[in-house]
Amino acid sequence: MGAVALAFSILVQLLALALFAMGIVIFLNLVNGCFLLRRMALAGRQDYSQVILKSPMVPAVSTIATPPDASSASLQFTRRLLDLTFGRNEVVVVLDGPSPADLEIWTRELRLCLSTRSVEQNLPTGRLRGVYESRDPVRVVVIDKEAGGPIDALNAGVNASTSPVIGFLDPESDFVPDVLLRLIQPMLENVDETIAVSGGVSAPTAEGMEAQFGALESLRAWLTRGAAGAGQSLTMPFPGSAVLVKRKSILDAGGFTGGVMELFVRLHALSLIAGKPYRIAFLPEPLSHSRTPRTSEELRLGALKDQLEIVRAFRNRVAIAGPFGWQALRGLYYVRVVRPFLEVAALVLAAVGLALRWVDIYTFLLVLLSTAGVGIVISMLAVVLRELAEPNSPDERHMAAMFFAAIPENLVYRQKRNWWLIQGFLKLAGDKKTNRGGEPQGSPPAVSASSA
């Protein structure tokens, strides 16, 4: 029995050490993200929005929307896209198998009529049933197609787009009207090498624990996937970010087989395979951000939505990019998939070992320190680094609230979030029955694969 207890104790300690190592990597990524933001802030950036708005040399942008229904939220999001300030903004709305009633609502709201416009099938999609344009003087095209899933709808939107640049905005985010004007600028600065741009900031905080937990999670994603990724030339979209991608790059990559994150993995990997200079720019400006969750259910849905993007990209990493796909996803996979499993395993084993007297109290405290303790330090560090990177932007009272919210976040919410992430991974990774667009059957209905 002594040998069993010793082996059990060693296993628990090894898990704790692995969690400490992962925490150090996250710590370093946050610091790298802060330094990059600081350098960008010191370098400054001129705003050429007015020149870009009037210049005929600026490429047109097609913004794709794949609304799931004809609800007021879907209609409002489409109107927000139509109201964007840009010289040549085309809005492509793809209706994936709409009911006659939904199609009638869209026809009435946008004053649609049948169009003679032809759509080339550069990417394989479900059969198109109709192409419509508005009688009003707005650049909007609506595609009615057979149901094929959100990914199939994205490919249909790319086929129908006539602009050399494609825009993707999260329907559950808040973005400024001139978001396209600001995003196109990094692409114009280096036309040949820049294939995509991702921009935005973390979600603002608000009153309430749920809002502060959501703001902390958004802040960490912004600093690591956006800022730190840019420093390593591996920028990835984060929740609430706005994205521009060259249409040719999407076609060269074979279109969508997952969400926008998977597309970025493929863009990175194919560019690395080609061995040619390329650039995916990061624009840390208040152009777009995810909405702050107010309830526990909104937190859960947000975590599942993000996990869906990550799991889909990881599941297809070999098919889309071989070993280069793993290079782009490695850090994110360890943080969002491996770490939750290790934390739950370490806590359960430590509790069982303590009850059976196979581990001592010090080993149990070591596990707590490697999970909740490290989490508190990382969350507090993220708040401090945000203040160092942009000392004039945050609200001091809210920043202080976020700083101290790191304690209950990691003592209470962290374990619940780990369980959500594990559930999402097991459900999505284990479901091999997918529809044509690659959307797992039975995935959470609130999760939208068209989100950035």
Secondary structure, 3 states (H helix, E strand, C coil): CHHHHHHHHHHHHHHHHHHHHHHHHHHHHHHHHHHHHHHHHHHCCCCCHHHHHHCCCCCCEEEEECCCCCCHHHHHHHHHHHCCCCCCEEEEEEEECCCHHHHHHHHHHHCEEECCCCCCCCCCCCCEEEEEEECCCCCEEEEEECCCCHHHHHHHHHHHCCCCEEEECCCCEEECCCHHHHHHHHHHHCCCCEEEEEECCCCCCCCCHHHHHHHHHHHHHHHHHHHHHHHCCCCCCCCCCEEEEEHHHHHHCCCCCCCHHHHHHHHHHHHHHHCCCCEEEEECCCCEEECCCCCHHHHHHHHHHHHHHHHHHHHCHHHHHCHHHHHHHHHHHHHHHHHHHHHHHHHHHHHHHHHHCCCCHHHHHHHHHHHHHHHHHHHHHHHHHHHHHCCCCCCHHHHHHHHHHHHHHHHHHHHHHHHHHHHHHHHHHHCCCECCCCCECCCCCCCCCCCC
